[in-house]
Amino acid sequence: MHIIHPINDFLFELFPKAKQAGKNIDILKLEIEEYYTVGPFKPAITIIHGIIDITIEGELIEKHNNRYWKVVELCDERRYKEAKEHITQLIKEAPHISEYHRLLGQILTEQGDQDDAINSLIDALRWDPKNEWALIMMGNILARYQHDIDAAMKYYESAIQHNPNDYVAMTLIAINLIQNGNPDAARQYLDKAFTVNPAYPNIYYAFALLAEAEHNFKEAFEMAVVALFKNPAKDLLYQQSLQMAIKAANEIIDGEIAGDIVNAFASTLEEECGKKIILEEDAELKRAAIIEFAENHDRTYHLVKYNPEFPAVYHLIMHELTHVLFAAQARRAGKNKLFVSDDDNKNRFLLALENDAGKLSKKGDDDAVIKQYYSALFDGLNGQIYNTPIDLSIEDYLFQNYPDLMPYQFLSLLGLIQEGIHATTDDQILTIAPPTILSKSKILHVVNALHLQKRYGVNLIEEHKPTTSEKEQAEKFYREYEESRANHTPGDEYELLQSWAKQLYLQNYFAIQPADKKMQSFTEAHQGKDINMAVTRFMVEALHYFKNQNDSRINDIAIQIGLMCGDWINPEAEGYTVPLIAGKTFTGYQVLAYYYVSWAKAFPEYLEQLRLPFNKEYDFAQEMVGMGGA
């Protein structure tokens, strides 16, 4: 088929790039060639006597086009043997189509036959010296397999000469320069490629390689993560980017630097929550880190135990410390809650799974072992439903506020997600775990995997092998989290917890109760009793102490003691400390006395909300001070 155009102003109106270039004939030919190209079939263009003659092989296109795309499809499916048979036949029928030879070259290199691949690519270039992909593939083979960088560069540079905006060729040139010890020259190519197409994911991987070569592992990590985000297809580039991120993160990790981050955070928390925080190494610990809240262990301090053998353990120490921060914030807002479960909750759980347990028993498993296993499932699932909502918020807090912690967080979360994959797909687990419980657990694990994907571009969703409904439920939970996060206030995670538990039918296996329930019980037990002289004496002491303090300091002390008491103070215990009152240790009753007096002076309008039954003691203490009592 022939199409004939006179070269006139109207033709340049049809092809505006050539017009914008000052009616450039060479650009006109390129623009026309691009327009009339169908798949691998390029038109033949002839210019004579002011006429442009475009020859299109319509019959060949009609016969070959579908067959050509079938070969491409087979290559995408890595069915190279079949693809080779089809493309070889097409070459016999139309040997002048450069792209057929180029595609055969691709198939041969994938099959490991680099010598024949080179021959096919040379054939492709003989028919079309401007075939960019043939030029780039020749460069790849020469660089990767024959280690002939000089020869490879000639092909890459030829591709750029034919197309100065060929960002693919520029990126490949840069990668080869990096791998051969010339990072300075590589940066020039990468900067230009980035200018042409900043969305091209390979550029970011190349920048990561460049940063690694320059021992800038922080930038290597960041660029590898960007490459992961830019390339959602889980192909070779994705795998290379993931491995680069892991490698760079491991290079960055430094116990001394991370220790400084942890210690600074712990110090800030001590001031905020009014309790000392102790970090204790425990090589026997089965988890990376755990928090033991002071009020749950009748201590005057919070204890974080950690096992230094776990990778990126400092991230999980920070995670546990953030639990303390969030509890303090929720307490200040009056929304701190306790997650509790008892034997009644466990019995409901075991009863619901009676049929599943019966099946294991019929197989010959010991009933005591079955009950022990199901009890562990109960604890594990309760732990998941409690932790998942708040853990998302904690990880976001660390992500937003501690950028230097990101490599630690990345490695740590990656490890945790991989543990979740094992817990929900391992064949041995699948044979004994009740399907309904496994499904609920998998949904919560996928929620965490979605969080990793949103923050670091690593997609491990399908590795959990979720059903369509499990995946949709996890995505729904994550959307609910993101909506909650947008308008988050302290304590909101408890509402999310209860909502998710109801949707998973887990609400009968635990209870949520006010965190100050112990203080409430203590108050009710002391209502109507005679004056407690011990409290009165401590209040007199407190009144004398605060007499010498300014209003601002009294306010600060009142808030600090309020945070302490929100964690529950045992009146009979000893050894409490108030950081703002240095050099002094308190008994439980002494702390409560200072608590009452400080709030009576700083925030008298809120005194009743403390729910401390000490109004008689305070009145008596004031009288004693007024009379000069000590």
C-alpha positions in Angstrom: 0.0 0.0 0.0 1.3 3.4 -1.0 0.4 6.8 0.6 1.7 9.8 -1.2 1.8 13.3 0.3 3.1 16.5 -1.3 5.5 18.2 1.1 3.7 21.4 1.8 2.3 23.5 4.6 -0.7 21.2 5.1 1.6 18.2 5.6 3.5 20.1 8.4 0.1 20.8 10.0 -0.5 17.1 10.1 2.9 16.5 11.7 3.5 19.4 14.0 6.8 18.3 15.6 8.5 18.8 12.2 6.7 22.1 11.9 7.9 23.2 15.4 11.5 22.3 14.3 11.4 24.7 11.4 9.8 22.3 8.9 12.8 19.9 9.3 12.6 17.1 6.8 14.5 14.6 8.9 12.2 15.1 11.8 9.2 14.9 9.4 10.5 11.4 8.2 10.9 10.2 11.8 7.4 11.5 12.8 5.8 9.8 9.8 7.7 6.6 10.4 6.5 6.5 14.0 2.9 7.2 13.0 2.7 4.5 10.4 4.6 1.8 12.3 2.5 -1.2 13.3 4.1 -3.4 15.8 7.4 -4.4 14.3 6.4 -3.3 10.8 7.9 0.0 9.8 7.0 1.8 6.6 9.5 2.5 3.8 9.8 6.2 3.2 11.1 7.8 -0.1 11.3 11.5 -0.9 11.6 12.6 -4.5 10.7 15.9 -6.3 8.8 17.4 -3.3 6.7 14.2 -2.8 6.9 11.8 0.1 6.1 8.2 -0.7 5.1 6.0 2.2 5.1 2.2 1.5 3.2 0.0 4.0 3.3 -3.7 3.8 -0.4 -4.1 4.5 -0.7 -7.7 3.4 2.3 -8.7 5.6 1.0 -6.9 8.6 -2.4 -8.6 8.2 -0.7 -12.0 7.9 2.0 -11.5 10.7 0.8 -9.1 13.2 -1.3 -11.4 15.4 1.4 -14.1 15.2 4.1 -11.5 16.2 2.1 -10.5 19.3 1.6 -14.2 20.2 5.4 -14.5 20.3 5.6 -11.5 22.6 3.0 -13.1 24.9 4.9 -16.3 25.0 8.1 -14.5 26.0 6.2 -12.6 28.8 5.1 -16.1 30.0 8.7 -17.3 29.7 7.7 -20.0 27.3 10.8 -19.5 25.2 10.9 -22.8 23.4 7.5 -22.2 21.8 8.3 -18.6 21.2 11.5 -19.5 19.4 9.7 -21.9 17.0 7.1 -19.2 16.1 9.6 -16.3 15.6 11.9 -18.6 13.5 9.1 -19.3 11.1 8.2 -15.5 10.9 11.9 -14.8 10.0 11.7 -17.4 7.2 8.7 -15.6 5.8 9.9 -12.1 6.2 13.7 -11.9 6.9 13.8 -8.2 6.3 11.8 -7.3 9.5 14.5 -6.2 11.9 12.3 -6.6 15.0 11.9 -10.4 14.3 15.7 -10.9 14.6 15.8 -8.7 17.7 13.0 -10.8 19.4 14.9 -14.0 18.5 18.0 -12.5 20.1 16.0 -11.8 23.3 14.8 -15.4 23.4 18.3 -16.8 22.8 19.8 -14.7 25.6 17.1 -15.8 28.0 17.9 -19.4 27.1 21.6 -18.7 27.8 22.8 -18.9 24.2 24.7 -15.6 24.1 26.7 -16.2 21.0 23.7 -17.0 18.8 21.8 -14.1 20.5 24.6 -11.7 19.3 24.3 -13.1 15.7 20.5 -12.5 15.7 20.9 -9.0 17.0 23.6 -8.2 14.4 21.0 -9.4 11.8 18.5 -7.1 13.3 20.9 -4.1 13.0 21.8 -5.0 9.5 18.2 -4.5 8.5 17.7 -1.5 10.7 20.8 0.2 12.2 18.5 2.4 14.3 16.8 -0.5 16.1 17.3 0.9 19.7 16.3 -2.3 21.6 18.7 -4.3 19.4 21.5 -1.8 20.2 20.7 -1.9 23.9 20.5 -5.7 24.1 23.9 -6.0 22.3 25.3 -3.6 24.9 23.8 -5.7 27.7 25.2 -9.0 26.4 28.7 -7.6 25.8 28.8 -6.0 29.2 27.2 -8.7 31.3 28.4 -11.9 29.7 31.5 -11.0 27.7 32.7 -8.2 30.1 33.7 -6.1 27.1 32.7 -2.7 28.4 34.3 -0.8 25.6 32.4 -2.7 22.9 29.1 -2.4 25.0 29.5 1.3 25.3 29.7 1.7 21.5 26.3 0.1 21.1 24.8 2.1 24.0 26.1 5.4 22.6 24.8 4.5 19.2 21.3 4.1 20.6 21.6 7.5 22.2 22.9 9.1 19.0 19.8 7.8 17.2 17.6 8.9 20.1 19.2 11.6 22.3 16.3 11.1 24.8 16.8 7.3 25.2 16.7 7.2 29.0 16.9 3.4 28.9 20.2 3.4 27.1 21.5 6.2 29.4 20.6 4.2 32.5 22.3 1.1 31.2 25.4 3.0 30.3 25.4 4.4 33.9 25.0 1.0 35.4 27.9 -0.4 33.4 30.1 2.6 34.3 29.3 2.1 38.0 30.1 -1.6 37.9 33.4 -0.8 36.2 34.5 1.7 38.7 33.6 5.0 37.0 30.8 6.5 39.2 31.5 10.1 38.2 30.8 9.5 34.5 27.8 7.4 35.5 26.2 10.3 37.3 26.1 12.4 34.2 24.2 9.8 32.3 21.8 9.2 35.2 21.1 12.9 35.7 20.2 13.3 32.0 18.0 10.1 32.1 16.2 11.4 35.2 15.5 14.7 33.4 14.0 12.9 30.4 11.8 10.4 32.5 11.8 10.7 36.3 9.2 8.0 36.5 11.5 5.3 35.1 12.1 2.9 38.0 15.4 1.6 36.8 16.9 5.0 37.2 16.3 4.9 41.0 17.9 1.4 41.2 20.9 2.8 39.3 21.1 5.7 41.7 21.1 3.2 44.5 24.0 1.3 42.9 25.8 4.6 42.5 25.3 5.6 46.1 26.5 2.1 47.2 29.6 2.5 45.1 30.3 5.8 46.9 29.6 4.2 50.3 26.6 6.4 50.8 24.4 3.6 52.2 21.7 6.0 53.4 21.1 7.3 49.9 21.4 3.7 48.5 18.7 2.6 50.9 16.4 5.5 50.1 16.8 5.1 46.3 16.2 1.4 46.5 12.9 2.0 48.4 11.9 4.6 45.7 12.7 2.0 43.0 10.4 -0.4 44.9 7.6 2.1 44.9 8.1 3.0 41.2 8.0 -0.6 40.1 4.9 -2.5 41.4 5.6 -5.5 39.1 7.5 -8.1 41.0 10.1 -8.6 38.3 13.9 -8.8 38.3 14.2 -5.1 39.0 11.9 -5.4 42.0 14.0 -8.3 43.4 17.2 -6.4 42.8 15.8 -3.3 44.5 14.6 -5.2 47.5 18.0 -6.9 47.9 19.7 -3.5 47.6 17.4 -2.0 50.3 18.2 -5.0 52.6 21.9 -4.8 51.9 22.1 -1.0 52.4 20.0 -1.1 55.6 22.3 -3.7 57.1 25.3 -1.5 56.2 23.7 1.4 58.0 22.8 -0.3 61.2 25.0 0.9 64.0 24.3 -0.2 67.6 25.9 2.9 69.1 23.8 5.4 67.0 20.6 3.4 67.6 21.4 3.2 71.3 21.6 7.0 71.5 18.2 7.3 69.8 16.7 4.8 72.2 18.2 6.4 75.3 17.1 9.9 74.3 13.6 8.7 73.7 13.5 6.8 77.1 14.8 9.9 78.9 12.0 12.0 77.3 9.4 9.4 78.3 10.6 9.4 81.9 9.8 13.1 82.2 6.5 12.6 80.5 5.1 9.6 82.4 6.8 10.3 85.7 8.4 6.8 86.0 11.8 5.6 85.5 12.4 3.4 82.4 14.9 0.5 82.6 16.3 -1.3 79.6 17.4 -4.8 80.3 19.3 -7.2 78.0 17.9 -10.7 78.1 19.6 -13.2 75.8 17.0 -15.9 76.8 14.1 -13.8 75.5 12.1 -15.5 72.7 11.0 -12.2 71.2 13.1 -9.2 70.2 11.7 -6.9 72.9 8.8 -6.7 75.5 7.4 -4.0 77.7 6.5 -4.7 81.3 4.3 -1.8 82.5 5.0 -0.7 86.1 1.4 -1.0 87.2 1.1 -4.5 85.9 4.1 -5.8 87.8 3.8 -3.8 91.1 7.0 -1.8 90.2 7.8 1.8 90.3 9.4 1.7 86.9 8.6 0.4 83.4 10.9 -2.3 82.2 11.8 -3.1 78.6 13.6 -6.4 78.1 15.3 -7.1 74.8 17.3 -9.8 73.1 20.3 -8.3 71.3 20.6 -11.3 69.0 17.5 -10.2 67.0 18.2 -8.1 63.8 17.4 -4.4 64.1 16.4 -5.0 67.7 16.6 -1.2 68.5 13.5 -0.6 66.3 11.4 -3.0 68.5 12.8 -1.4 71.7 11.5 1.9 70.3 8.3 0.2 69.5 7.8 -0.9 73.1 8.7 2.5 74.4 6.1 4.1 72.1 3.5 1.9 73.8 4.4 3.7 77.0 4.0 7.1 75.2 0.7 6.2 73.7 -0.6 4.9 77.1 0.4 8.2 78.7 -1.3 10.2 76.0 -4.5 8.2 76.2 -4.4 8.5 80.0 -4.1 12.2 79.8 -7.2 12.2 77.5 -9.0 9.9 80.0 -9.2 7.2 77.3 -6.6 4.7 78.5 -7.9 1.1 78.6 -6.8 -2.3 79.7 -7.2 -5.4 77.5 -8.1 -8.3 79.7 -9.2 -11.9 79.2 -10.1 -14.6 81.8 -11.0 -18.2 82.0 -14.6 -17.5 80.9 -13.3 -15.9 77.7 -10.9 -18.8 77.1 -13.7 -21.4 77.7 -15.9 -19.6 75.1 -13.0 -19.9 72.6 -12.4 -23.6 73.4 -16.1 -24.4 73.1 -16.4 -22.7 69.7 -13.6 -24.9 68.5 -14.8 -28.1 70.1 -15.4 -29.8 66.7 -11.9 -29.0 65.4 -10.4 -30.3 68.6 -12.5 -33.4 68.3 -11.0 -34.1 64.8 -7.5 -33.9 66.2 -8.4 -36.2 69.0 -9.8 -38.8 66.6 -6.5 -38.7 64.7 -4.8 -39.9 67.9 -3.5 -36.6 69.3 -3.3 -36.3 73.1 -6.2 -34.3 74.6 -4.0 -32.5 77.0 -1.6 -31.5 74.2 -4.6 -30.4 72.1 -5.9 -28.2 74.9 -2.5 -26.7 75.5 -2.2 -25.9 71.7 -5.7 -24.3 71.6 -4.9 -22.3 74.7 -1.8 -21.0 72.9 -4.0 -20.1 69.9 -6.3 -18.2 72.2 -3.4 -16.2 73.6 -1.9 -15.6 70.1 -5.1 -14.5 68.5 -6.0 -12.2 71.4 -2.5 -10.7 71.1 -3.0 -10.1 67.4 -6.3 -8.4 67.7 -5.0 -6.2 70.5 -1.7 -5.3 69.0 -2.5 -4.8 65.3 -4.4 -1.5 65.5 -2.1 0.1 67.9 1.0 -1.3 66.2 0.0 0.4 63.0 -0.1 3.8 64.8 3.2 3.1 66.6 5.0 2.3 63.4 3.6 5.4 61.7 4.7 7.5 64.7 8.3 6.1 64.4 8.2 6.5 60.6 7.2 10.1 60.9 9.4 11.1 63.8 12.6 9.1 63.6 13.9 9.0 60.0 17.3 7.7 61.2 15.4 4.6 62.5 14.0 3.8 59.1 16.6 1.1 58.0 16.1 -0.6 61.4 12.3 -0.4 61.0 12.5 -1.7 57.4 14.5 -4.8 58.3 12.5 -5.5 61.5 9.1 -5.2 59.8 10.3 -7.3 56.9 11.3 -10.0 59.3 8.0 -9.8 61.2 5.9 -10.1 58.0 7.9 -13.1 56.9 7.2 -14.7 60.2 3.5 -14.0 59.6 3.8 -15.7 56.2 5.2 -18.8 57.8 2.5 -18.8 60.5 -0.3 -18.8 58.0 1.1 -20.9 55.1 3.4 -23.6 56.6 2.1 -27.0 55.7 2.5 -28.4 59.2 0.5 -25.5 60.7 -2.2 -25.9 58.1 -2.8 -29.5 59.1 -3.6 -28.7 62.8 -4.8 -25.1 63.0 -8.6 -24.6 62.9 -9.4 -23.0 59.5 -11.6 -20.3 60.9 -8.8 -19.2 63.4 -6.2 -19.4 60.7 -8.3 -17.2 58.4 -8.8 -14.5 61.1 -5.1 -14.5 61.9 -4.2 -14.3 58.2 -6.4 -11.2 57.7 -4.6 -9.4 60.6 -1.2 -10.5 59.2 -2.1 -9.1 55.7 -3.1 -5.8 57.4 0.5 -5.5 58.6 1.8 -6.5 55.2 -0.3 -3.7 53.7 1.4 -1.3 56.1 4.8 -2.4 55.0 3.8 -2.0 51.4 2.4 1.5 52.0 5.6 2.7 53.9 8.4 0.9 52.0 7.0 -0.4 48.7 7.6 -4.1 49.6 4.6 -6.2 48.5 4.3 -9.5 50.4 0.5 -9.7 50.3 0.2 -12.7 48.0 2.9 -14.6 49.8 0.3 -15.0 52.6 -1.9 -16.9 50.1 -5.1 -15.1 51.1 -8.4 -15.9 49.6 -10.2 -13.1 47.8 -12.5 -12.4 50.8 -9.5 -12.5 53.3 -7.7 -10.0 51.2 -10.7 -7.7 50.8 -11.3 -7.8 54.6 -7.7 -6.9 55.3 -7.9 -4.0 52.8 -11.2 -2.8 54.5 -9.5 -2.9 57.9 -6.5 -0.9 56.5 -8.8 1.7 55.0 -10.5 2.1 58.3 -7.1 2.5 59.9 -6.2 5.2 57.4 -9.5 7.1 58.0 -8.9 6.9 61.8 -5.3 8.0 61.4 -6.4 11.1 59.5 -8.3 12.4 62.5 -6.5 10.5 65.3 -6.7 11.4 68.9 -5.1 9.5 71.8 -7.0 6.2 72.6 -8.7 5.9 69.2 -6.9 2.6 68.7 -9.2 1.0 71.3 -12.3 1.8 69.2 -10.6 0.4 66.1 -9.7 -2.7 68.1 -13.3 -3.3 69.2 -14.6 -2.6 65.7 -12.2 -5.2 64.1 -12.9 -7.7 66.8 -16.7 -7.5 66.1 -16.1 -7.9 62.4 -14.0 -11.0 63.0 -16.4 -12.3 65.7 -13.7 -12.2 68.3 -15.4 -9.8 70.8 -16.3 -12.5 73.2 -12.8 -13.6 73.9 -11.6 -10.4 75.8 -12.8 -7.3 77.6 -11.8 -3.7 77.4 -12.0 -1.8 80.8 -10.8 1.5 82.1 -7.1 1.4 83.0 -7.7 3.2 86.3 -10.0 0.4 87.6 -7.6 -0.3 90.5 -7.6 3.4 91.6 -11.4 3.4 91.4 -11.6 0.3 93.7 -9.2 1.9 96.1 -11.3 5.1 96.2 -14.5 3.2 96.8 -12.9 1.2 99.6 -11.8 4.4 101.4 -15.0 6.4 101.1 -16.6 7.2 104.5 -13.6 6.1 106.5 -12.0 8.1 109.3 -9.1 10.5 108.6 -6.0 8.7 107.5 -3.3 10.3 109.7 -0.5 8.9 107.5 -1.9 10.7 104.5 -2.5 13.9 106.6 1.2 13.9 107.7 2.3 13.5 104.1 0.0 16.3 103.0 1.5 18.6 105.7 4.9 17.7 104.2 3.7 18.5 100.7 2.2 21.8 101.7 5.5 22.9 103.2 7.3 21.7 100.1 5.1 23.5 97.6 5.1 26.7 99.7 8.6 27.3 98.4 7.8 26.5 94.7 6.5 28.9 92.1 3.2 28.3 90.3 4.8 27.0 87.1 6.8 24.4 88.9 3.8 23.3 90.9 1.9 22.9 87.7 4.6 20.7 86.2 4.9 18.5 89.2 1.1 18.1 89.4 1.0 17.0 85.8 3.9 14.6 86.3 2.5 13.0 89.4 -0.9 12.8 87.6 0.6 10.7 84.9 2.2 8.5 87.5 -1.0 8.0 89.3 -2.9 7.3 86.1 -0.6 4.2 85.9 -2.0 3.1 89.4 0.0 3.7 92.5 0.0 0.9 95.1 -0.6 2.8 98.4 1.3 0.1 100.4 4.4 0.0 98.1 7.6 2.0 98.5 10.4 3.2 96.3 8.4 5.6 94.0 10.3 8.6 92.5 9.0 11.9 91.1 11.7 13.1 88.6 10.9 16.8 89.2 11.4 16.2 93.0 15.0 15.1 92.8 16.8 13.1 95.5 13.6 11.8 97.2 11.8 8.4 97.2 8.2 8.1 98.2 5.8 5.5 99.6 2.5 5.0 97.7 0.5 7.0 100.2 3.1 9.7 100.1 2.8 10.0 96.3 -1.0 10.1 96.6 -0.7 12.9 99.2 1.6 15.0 97.0 -0.8 14.2 94.1 -3.8 15.6 95.9 -2.0 18.7 97.3 -0.3 19.6 94.0 -3.6 19.5 92.1 -5.4 21.4 94.9 -2.9 24.2 94.3 -2.4 24.0 90.5 -5.8 22.8 89.2 -8.4 23.1 92.0 -11.3 23.1 89.5 -10.4 19.5 88.5 -9.7 18.2 92.0 -12.9 16.2 92.2 -12.0 14.4 89.0 -9.0 12.8 90.7 -11.5 10.7 92.7 -9.2 10.5 95.7 -11.1 10.3 99.1 -8.8 12.6 100.9 -10.7 15.9 101.3 -10.9 15.5 105.1 -7.2 14.8 105.3 -6.5 17.9 103.2 -8.6 20.1 105.3 -7.0 18.8 108.5 -3.5 19.2 107.0 -4.3 22.8 106.1 -5.4 23.5 109.7 -2.2 21.9 111.0 0.0 24.1 108.7 -2.0 27.1 109.7 -1.4 26.4 113.4 2.3 25.9 112.7 2.1 22.2 112.7 5.0 20.2 111.2 
